[in-house]
Amino acid sequence: LHTKAGNHIDAAEAHGEALRIFDSANDSKRAVDAALGAGTAQLAAGNVEEALRLLKRGVELASQLNDHLRMAASMLDLARAQVAEAVGRSMLGLAPADGGAAAGRQPMFTGA
């Protein structure tokens, strides 16, 4: 409901609480869904770093389950967050988070 109403912070908090509950109950399938929900809500709220952390957690959990559908969904959500991070950094004129090393690029801005 929070997500549909555009209350992304409240949605992220609700999904985060669900993730903690499912983790403590060792319910990995539901934990994946909660991590993805929390991550996408954080991304919608503009909290890219937290979104990346949560979405990476979703990928890890899905991989541990060997659940290919959840793995694909979590990797897609993670890729969207990584694109959002790259676009944001580019718009600010900052170097990629990896300094451009992943693609053999030179940093656009070194902070010097």
N, C-alpha and C positions, 0 to 999 in steps of 0.2 A: 504494500500500500504506500509506503514512504516513497519508493522509487517512482511509482505512477504519478504521485503528487508532486514530484520534483524535489522532494526533501532528501537529497543525496546524503547529507551528513547523518541524518536519522537512519536512513537505510543502511549505511555503512556500519553504524553502531549496532543495529539489530543483527545484521549478518555476522559482525565480529563476535557478538555474544553467542550466536548460534555456533560459530566455529569453535569457540572455547568449550561449549557444552559437548559438541560432537567429538572434539579431540579428547576430552576427559572420558567420554563414554566409548572411546575406540571405535567410533562409527565413521570410518574413513570415507565411505561413499557420500554421506551427507556433509562431511567436513569439506570435501572437494566443492560441492555446490555452494556451501556457505562462504568458502574462501573466494570463489569466483564472484559471488554476489557482493561480498565486501569490497573486493578489488575493483569491480566495475563501478560500484557506487562511489568509491574514493576517486576513481578516474573522472567520473562525471562531476564530482565536487572540485576537481582541479588539484587533487593531492596525488600527483603522479608518483612520487617516491613510495608512498604508502601503498598505492595501487600496485606498483611493481612488486613490492614485497609480498603482498597477499596473493597476487596472481602466480608468482613463482611457487608459493606454498601450494596452491592448487595444482600446478603442474607436477610437483613432487608427490603429492598424495595420489593423484591419478596414475602416475607412473608406478608407484608402489602397489597399487591395486591391479595394474596391468589392464586397466579399463580404457580401451582404445577410443571409445566415443568421448569419454571425459577428458582423455589426454588431448584429443583434437580440439575440443571446446576450450580447454584451459590454455593450450598453446596459441589458439586464435586470439583469445582475450589478452594474453600476455603480449602478443605481437602488436595488437592495437595500442596497448599502453606504451610499448617501446617506440612506436611511430609517433604517438603524442609527445613523448619525451623528446625525441629527435626534432620534431617540428618546433616545439617550444624553445629548445636550445638554439635552433637555427634562426628563429625569429628574433632572438635576443643577441644574435651574433656570437654565440659561444661555441666552443669546440665540442664535438661529440663527447659523451661521457667517457669513452675509451680513448680519447685523444686522437681518434681517427685511425688507430692501429689496426682495427678489425678489417678495414677495407684498404689499408695502405695509404690512407689519406693523411695529409698534413693538417694540424689544427688550424682553424680559422682565427682563433683568438687564444693566446696563451696567457693572458692576464698580465703581461709585462708592459 
